[in-house]
Amino acid sequence: MRLSVIGCGYLGAVHAAAMASIGHEVVGIDVDQRKVASLSKGEAPFFEPGLQEILTEGIASGRLRFTTDMSQAQGAKVHFVGVGTPQQKDGYAADLTYVNAAVDGLLPYLSAGDIVAGKSTVPVGTAAELTPRVEATGATLVWNPEFLREGFAVKDTIDPDRLVVGVPAGDPGETAADVLREVYHTAVAKDTPFIVTDLATAELVKVAANAFLATKISFINAMAEIAEVTGADVTQLADAIGHDVRIGRRFLGAGIGFGGGCLPKDIRAFSARAEELGRGESVAFLREVDAINLRRRERAVQLVLEALDGSVFKKNITVLGAAFKPHSDDIRDSPALDVAVRLHGLGAWVTITDPAAIHNAQRLHPQLNYVEDRDEALREADAIILVTEWDEYRRELTPEHAATLTRGKVVIDGRNGWDATAWRGAGWAYHGMGRP
């Protein structure tokens, strides 16, 4: 099937390459000439495991191409819209400028029977506002939210755990759902749940999922705050309540909290939309979820201060990680960088290392020191803080080896990813998040 993907950022580039990898003919369209040039040469503009391989394969096969020319979308059966919806500069609401521009730019090239499939995370009600413009061309608007995990985005696109398609009522909606089943034929053949809803429900599915995940993470971080003043161990607490099948252990890891380009701005946009709908009280708890999350970053900084007798001035501190999560070079709203910048502001000499995100971080915060090699970054450090749980930090770095490199033996475990007993047994002053 011929497909177009409007917007070739993180979501769009992965989606375009993944759709080509399962046999479709795909054109990716973006206004950023440098991005299009990079993708056209088969070069992934960001780090995502598996993307480079399917991008190279798609370009070589002729099934995948990229352009800045919107008219090249003409003739495609399904047009996916995957542009960004950042937080507005003057408030919490989502900025729909790019969504509206993408749809308006696409309208002249739509034909009767075409399907426009929104994938961007948008406030509920957005599809209803866009529908008249799309239907005036004879095309059908549906909403097909993405559920990608950065670091696993290729797998999540090709082999998702579920597919959700919001469609209009009647024959156009039924026809569109059937076409989307053909688009995702490999997943459908594996009996992947294919959930057909109305448009509003499909929009809500994505933001509700993110809100729930953010709430679960902030819940255990709230418990960490209680643990810190009572002497309890939040990791043991999480293990104990995680055995309850109604709760589960996943995403009950206390630490410095979540970041990235989705969860923080999506829960804020959800709160703002609820206020617009007159139901702000329904999700008022999300404000506290956000506040708890931000407090954990400050707590990590406090732990460093406490461990270094109240001052980090002219102390060498090595920050392990810059990306907001491992297996990614994404630094958007990164807790790791936030902590590093705060420590720098207190007078510390901060050295950051990361397997993938150094160059992105350096462009945003050139005032910090960056070292690619982990061991070199650890040399002469007065303290180490783990903020992004890459395997080469969490699993491969031993306390014995670290002690041969650093000046001090102070470690702050911002992700509770290390064995406290092992580090203390090796002579380190170990400080965890919500751990005695």
C-alpha positions as CSV (number, residue, x, y, z in Angstrom):
1,M,0.0,0.0,0.0
2,R,1.2,3.6,-0.7
3,L,1.5,5.6,2.5
4,S,2.6,9.1,3.4
5,V,4.0,10.1,6.8
6,I,3.7,13.8,7.6
7,G,6.4,14.8,10.1
8,C,9.7,13.0,10.3
9,G,10.8,13.6,13.8
10,Y,11.1,10.8,16.3
11,L,7.7,9.3,15.8
12,G,7.4,9.9,12.0
13,A,10.8,8.7,11.1
14,V,10.4,5.5,13.0
15,H,6.9,4.9,11.6
16,A,7.9,5.6,8.0
17,A,10.9,3.2,8.2
18,A,8.9,0.6,10.0
19,M,6.0,0.7,7.5
20,A,8.5,0.3,4.6
21,S,10.1,-2.6,6.4
22,I,6.8,-4.6,6.4
23,G,6.4,-4.0,2.7
24,H,4.6,-0.7,2.1
25,E,5.7,2.1,-0.2
26,V,6.3,5.1,2.0
27,V,7.1,8.8,1.5
28,G,8.1,10.8,4.6
29,I,7.5,14.5,4.4
30,D,9.0,17.2,6.6
31,V,9.7,20.9,6.4
32,D,13.2,20.5,7.9
33,Q,15.5,20.3,4.9
34,R,18.5,19.0,6.9
35,K,16.5,16.3,8.5
36,V,15.1,15.2,5.1
37,A,18.6,15.2,3.6
38,S,19.9,13.1,6.4
39,L,17.1,10.6,6.2
40,S,17.3,10.4,2.4
41,K,20.9,9.3,2.7
42,G,19.9,6.6,5.1
43,E,21.3,8.3,8.1
44,A,19.2,8.2,11.3
45,P,19.1,11.8,12.8
46,F,18.8,10.4,16.3
47,F,19.8,7.3,18.2
48,E,17.2,4.6,18.4
49,P,18.2,0.9,18.4
50,G,17.2,-0.9,15.2
51,L,16.3,2.3,13.3
52,Q,19.5,2.6,11.3
53,E,19.1,-0.9,9.9
54,I,15.5,-0.6,8.7
55,L,16.1,2.9,7.4
56,T,19.1,1.8,5.3
57,E,17.1,-1.2,4.1
58,G,14.1,0.9,3.2
59,I,16.1,3.4,1.2
60,A,18.0,0.7,-0.7
61,S,14.8,-1.2,-1.5
62,G,13.2,1.9,-3.0
63,R,10.2,1.5,-0.8
64,L,11.1,4.4,1.4
65,R,11.9,8.0,0.5
66,F,11.8,11.4,2.1
67,T,11.0,14.9,0.8
68,T,10.0,18.4,1.7
69,D,7.4,18.5,-1.0
70,M,3.9,17.9,0.4
71,S,2.5,17.3,-3.1
72,Q,4.4,13.9,-3.0
73,A,1.7,12.7,-0.6
74,Q,-0.8,12.7,-3.5
75,G,-1.7,9.1,-4.5
76,A,-1.1,7.6,-1.1
77,K,-4.0,5.7,0.4
78,V,-3.2,6.5,4.1
79,H,-1.6,9.7,5.3
80,F,-0.2,9.5,8.8
81,V,0.2,12.7,10.7
82,G,3.0,12.4,13.3
83,V,4.1,16.0,14.1
84,G,5.0,17.3,17.5
85,T,2.6,18.8,20.0
86,P,4.9,20.7,22.4
87,Q,3.8,22.5,25.5
88,Q,2.7,26.1,24.8
89,K,5.3,28.7,25.9
90,D,2.8,30.6,28.0
91,G,0.9,27.7,29.6
92,Y,0.4,24.0,30.1
93,A,-1.8,23.4,27.1
94,A,-0.5,21.6,24.0
95,D,0.5,23.7,21.0
96,L,-1.4,22.4,18.0
97,T,0.3,24.7,15.5
98,Y,2.1,21.8,13.7
99,V,-0.9,19.5,13.6
100,N,-3.0,22.2,12.0
101,A,-0.3,23.1,9.6
102,A,0.3,19.5,8.6
103,V,-3.4,18.9,8.0
104,D,-4.0,22.1,6.1
105,G,-0.9,21.5,4.0
106,L,-2.1,18.0,3.1
107,L,-5.7,19.0,2.2
108,P,-5.0,20.0,-1.5
109,Y,-3.5,16.6,-2.2
110,L,-6.2,14.4,-0.7
111,S,-8.6,12.4,-2.8
112,A,-12.0,10.8,-2.1
113,G,-11.5,7.6,-0.2
114,D,-8.1,8.6,1.3
115,I,-7.6,8.2,5.0
116,V,-5.8,10.7,7.2
117,A,-4.6,8.9,10.4
118,G,-3.6,11.2,13.2
119,K,-0.8,9.7,15.4
120,S,0.3,12.8,17.3
121,T,-0.7,13.0,21.0
122,V,-3.4,15.6,21.1
123,P,-6.0,17.0,23.5
124,V,-9.3,15.2,23.3
125,G,-11.6,17.0,20.8
126,T,-8.9,17.8,18.3
127,A,-10.1,15.2,15.8
128,A,-13.6,16.6,16.0
129,E,-12.3,20.0,15.1
130,L,-10.2,18.6,12.2
131,T,-12.9,16.3,10.8
132,P,-14.9,18.9,8.7
133,R,-11.8,20.1,6.9
134,V,-10.7,16.6,6.0
135,E,-14.2,15.3,5.1
136,A,-14.7,18.3,2.7
137,T,-12.1,16.6,0.4
138,G,-13.9,13.2,0.5
139,A,-11.3,11.7,2.8
140,T,-11.8,10.2,6.2
141,L,-10.1,11.2,9.4
142,V,-9.2,8.6,12.0
143,W,-7.0,8.7,15.1
144,N,-4.4,6.0,15.6
145,P,-2.3,6.9,18.7
146,E,1.2,5.6,19.1
147,F,2.5,3.8,22.2
148,L,6.2,3.9,21.5
149,R,8.8,3.4,24.2
150,E,12.0,5.2,23.3
151,G,14.7,2.6,23.0
152,F,12.1,0.1,21.8
153,A,10.3,2.2,19.2
154,V,11.1,0.0,16.2
155,K,9.8,-3.1,17.9
156,D,6.8,-1.3,19.3
157,T,5.8,-0.1,15.8
158,I,6.3,-3.4,14.0
159,D,5.1,-5.7,16.8
160,P,2.9,-3.6,19.1
161,D,1.1,-4.9,22.2
162,R,-2.1,-3.4,20.9
163,L,-3.5,-1.2,18.1
164,V,-6.1,1.5,18.7
165,V,-8.0,3.1,15.9
166,G,-10.6,5.8,16.5
167,V,-13.0,6.1,13.6
168,P,-16.2,8.1,12.7
169,A,-19.5,6.3,12.8
170,G,-21.0,4.5,9.9
171,D,-19.6,3.0,6.7
172,P,-16.6,5.5,6.4
173,G,-15.4,4.4,9.8
174,E,-15.8,0.7,9.1
175,T,-14.0,1.0,5.8
176,A,-11.2,3.0,7.4
177,A,-10.7,0.4,10.2
178,D,-10.4,-2.3,7.5
179,V,-7.8,-0.4,5.7
180,L,-5.8,0.1,8.9
181,R,-6.0,-3.6,9.4
182,E,-4.3,-4.0,6.0
183,V,-1.6,-1.4,6.9
184,Y,-0.7,-3.3,10.1
185,H,-1.1,-6.7,8.5
186,T,1.9,-8.3,10.2
187,A,0.7,-7.4,13.7
188,V,-2.9,-8.4,12.9
189,A,-1.7,-11.7,11.6
190,K,-0.2,-12.3,15.1
191,D,-3.6,-11.7,16.7
192,T,-2.5,-8.4,18.2
193,P,-5.5,-6.7,19.8
194,F,-7.0,-4.3,17.3
195,I,-9.3,-2.0,19.2
196,V,-11.7,0.2,17.2
197,T,-13.2,3.1,19.1
198,D,-14.7,6.5,18.4
199,L,-12.4,9.4,17.8
200,A,-12.5,10.9,21.3
201,T,-11.8,7.6,23.0
202,A,-8.8,7.0,20.8
203,E,-7.4,10.5,21.7
204,L,-8.0,9.8,25.4
205,V,-6.3,6.3,25.3
206,K,-2.9,7.8,24.8
207,V,-3.1,10.6,27.3
208,A,-4.8,8.3,29.9
209,A,-2.0,5.8,29.5
210,N,0.7,8.4,30.0
211,A,-1.2,9.9,32.9
212,F,-1.4,6.5,34.6
213,L,2.2,5.7,34.0
214,A,3.3,9.1,35.4
215,T,1.1,8.6,38.4
216,K,2.5,5.2,39.2
217,I,6.1,6.5,39.0
218,S,5.3,9.6,41.2
219,F,3.4,7.4,43.7
220,I,6.5,5.3,44.5
221,N,8.6,8.5,44.6
222,A,6.1,9.9,47.1
223,M,6.6,6.8,49.2
224,A,10.4,7.4,48.9
225,E,9.8,10.8,50.5
226,I,8.1,9.1,53.4
227,A,10.8,6.5,53.6
228,E,13.5,9.1,53.8
229,V,12.0,10.5,57.1
230,T,11.1,7.2,58.6
231,G,14.1,5.0,57.9
232,A,12.2,2.7,55.6
233,D,13.6,1.2,52.4
234,V,11.4,2.2,49.3
235,T,13.0,-0.6,47.2
236,Q,11.8,-3.3,49.6
237,L,8.5,-1.5,49.8
238,A,8.1,-1.6,46.0
239,D,9.1,-5.3,46.0
240,A,6.5,-6.1,48.6
241,I,3.5,-4.3,47.1
242,G,4.6,-5.2,43.6
243,H,3.7,-8.9,44.3
244,D,0.1,-7.8,44.4
245,V,-1.2,-8.6,40.8
246,R,-3.4,-5.5,41.0
247,I,-0.4,-3.3,41.4
248,G,2.6,-5.0,39.7
249,R,6.3,-4.3,40.2
250,R,7.0,-2.6,36.8
251,F,7.5,1.2,37.0
252,L,7.7,1.1,40.8
253,G,11.3,2.2,40.8
254,A,11.9,5.2,42.9
255,G,14.6,7.7,41.8
256,I,14.9,11.1,40.2
257,G,11.7,10.7,38.3
258,F,10.6,10.8,34.7
259,G,11.4,13.2,31.8
260,G,11.5,13.1,28.0
261,G,9.4,14.7,25.4
262,C,6.1,12.9,26.3
263,L,5.1,12.3,29.9
264,P,5.8,15.7,31.4
265,K,4.2,17.8,28.7
266,D,1.4,15.3,28.1
267,I,0.2,15.3,31.7
268,R,0.3,19.1,31.8
269,A,-1.7,19.3,28.5
270,F,-4.2,16.8,29.9
271,S,-4.7,19.0,33.0
272,A,-5.1,22.1,30.8
273,R,-7.7,20.3,28.5
274,A,-9.6,19.1,31.5
275,E,-9.8,22.7,32.8
276,E,-11.1,23.8,29.4
277,L,-13.8,21.1,29.5
278,G,-14.9,22.2,33.0
279,R,-13.6,19.0,34.6
280,G,-10.3,20.2,36.0
281,E,-11.0,18.6,39.3
282,S,-11.1,15.2,37.7
283,V,-7.4,15.2,37.0
284,A,-6.3,17.7,39.6
285,F,-4.0,15.0,41.1
286,L,-1.8,15.3,38.0
287,R,-0.6,18.6,39.2
288,E,0.8,16.9,42.3
289,V,2.2,14.0,40.2
290,D,4.1,16.6,38.3
291,A,5.3,18.4,41.5
292,I,6.5,15.1,43.1
293,N,8.4,14.3,40.0
294,L,10.2,17.7,40.0
295,R,10.9,17.4,43.7
296,R,12.9,14.3,43.2
297,R,15.5,16.1,41.1
298,E,16.0,18.6,43.9
299,R,16.3,15.7,46.4
300,A,19.1,14.2,44.3
301,V,21.0,17.5,44.5
302,Q,20.4,17.6,48.3
303,L,21.8,14.1,48.7
304,V,25.0,15.2,46.9
305,L,25.3,18.2,49.2
306,E,24.7,16.1,52.3
307,A,27.2,13.6,51.2
308,L,29.9,16.3,50.7
309,D,29.3,18.0,54.0
310,G,27.0,20.7,52.8
311,S,28.9,22.2,49.8
312,V,29.9,21.1,46.3
313,F,31.9,24.3,45.6
314,K,35.0,23.3,43.5
315,K,34.2,19.6,44.0
316,N,34.6,17.3,41.1
317,I,31.2,15.5,40.5
318,T,30.8,12.9,37.7
319,V,27.2,12.5,36.4
320,L,26.6,9.2,34.8
321,G,24.1,9.8,32.1
322,A,22.6,12.7,30.1
323,A,19.7,11.2,28.2
324,F,16.3,11.1,30.0
325,K,16.4,7.2,29.8
326,P,18.8,4.6,28.6
327,H,18.9,3.4,24.9
328,S,18.2,6.9,23.7
329,D,19.9,10.2,23.0
330,D,16.9,12.2,23.9
331,I,17.6,15.0,26.4
332,R,14.2,16.7,26.4
333,D,13.3,17.5,30.0
334,S,16.1,15.2,31.1
335,P,16.2,14.8,34.9
336,A,19.9,13.9,34.5
337,L,20.8,17.2,32.8
338,D,18.6,19.1,35.3
339,V,20.6,17.7,38.2
340,A,23.9,18.4,36.5
341,V,23.0,22.0,35.8
342,R,21.8,22.5,39.4
343,L,25.1,21.2,40.7
344,H,27.0,23.4,38.3
345,G,25.1,26.4,39.6
346,L,26.2,25.5,43.1
347,G,29.8,25.8,42.1
348,A,30.7,22.2,41.3
349,W,32.9,21.1,38.5
350,V,30.5,18.7,36.7
351,T,31.6,16.1,34.3
352,I,29.0,14.2,32.3
353,T,29.3,11.0,30.4
354,D,26.7,9.2,28.3
355,P,27.0,6.5,25.5
356,A,24.6,8.3,23.1
357,A,23.5,11.8,24.3
358,I,26.8,13.8,24.8
359,H,26.6,15.8,21.6
360,N,22.9,16.7,22.2
361,A,23.6,17.7,25.8
362,Q,26.7,19.7,24.8
363,R,24.7,21.8,22.4
364,L,22.1,22.6,25.1
365,H,24.5,23.1,28.0
366,P,28.0,23.9,26.8
367,Q,29.0,25.2,30.3
368,L,29.4,21.6,31.5
369,N,32.3,19.2,31.0
370,Y,31.7,16.2,28.7
371,V,33.8,13.1,28.5
372,E,32.8,10.1,26.3
373,D,34.8,7.4,28.0
374,R,33.2,6.3,31.3
375,D,36.4,5.6,33.1
376,E,38.0,8.8,32.1
377,A,35.0,10.7,33.3
378,L,35.4,9.0,36.7
379,R,39.0,10.1,37.2
380,E,39.6,12.3,40.3
381,A,35.9,12.5,41.0
382,D,34.9,13.5,44.6
383,A,31.5,12.0,44.1
384,I,29.5,10.0,41.5
385,I,25.8,10.3,40.8
386,L,23.9,7.7,38.7
387,V,21.1,9.4,36.8
388,T,20.6,7.4,33.7
389,E,20.6,3.6,34.1
390,W,22.7,2.5,31.1
391,D,24.0,-1.0,31.5
392,E,27.6,0.1,31.4
393,Y,26.9,2.1,34.6
394,R,24.3,0.1,36.4
395,R,25.5,-3.5,35.7
396,E,29.1,-3.2,34.4
397,L,30.6,-0.7,36.8
398,T,31.8,-2.3,40.0
399,P,32.6,-0.4,43.2
400,E,36.0,-2.0,43.2
401,H,36.8,-0.7,39.7
402,A,35.4,2.7,40.4
403,A,37.5,3.1,43.5
404,T,40.7,2.8,41.4
405,L,39.6,5.9,39.4
406,T,38.0,8.4,41.8
407,R,39.4,10.6,44.4
408,G,36.5,10.4,46.8
409,K,34.3,7.4,47.6
410,V,30.9,9.0,47.6
411,V,28.2,7.6,45.4
412,I,24.6,8.9,45.0
413,D,22.3,6.3,43.3
414,G,19.7,8.4,41.6
415,R,18.0,5.4,40.1
416,N,18.4,2.9,43.0
417,G,20.1,0.7,40.4
418,W,23.1,-0.4,42.4
419,D,23.6,-3.0,45.2
420,A,23.9,-0.8,48.3
421,T,25.5,-3.6,50.3
422,A,28.2,-4.2,47.7
423,W,29.1,-0.5,47.4
424,R,29.2,0.0,51.1
425,G,31.2,-3.2,51.5
426,A,33.8,-1.8,49.2
427,G,34.2,1.2,51.4
428,W,31.9,3.7,49.6
429,A,29.5,6.1,51.3
430,Y,26.3,5.0,49.4
431,H,23.2,7.2,49.3
432,G,20.0,6.0,47.6
433,M,16.7,7.6,46.9
434,G,14.3,6.6,49.7
435,R,16.8,4.1,51.2
436,P,18.3,4.2,54.7
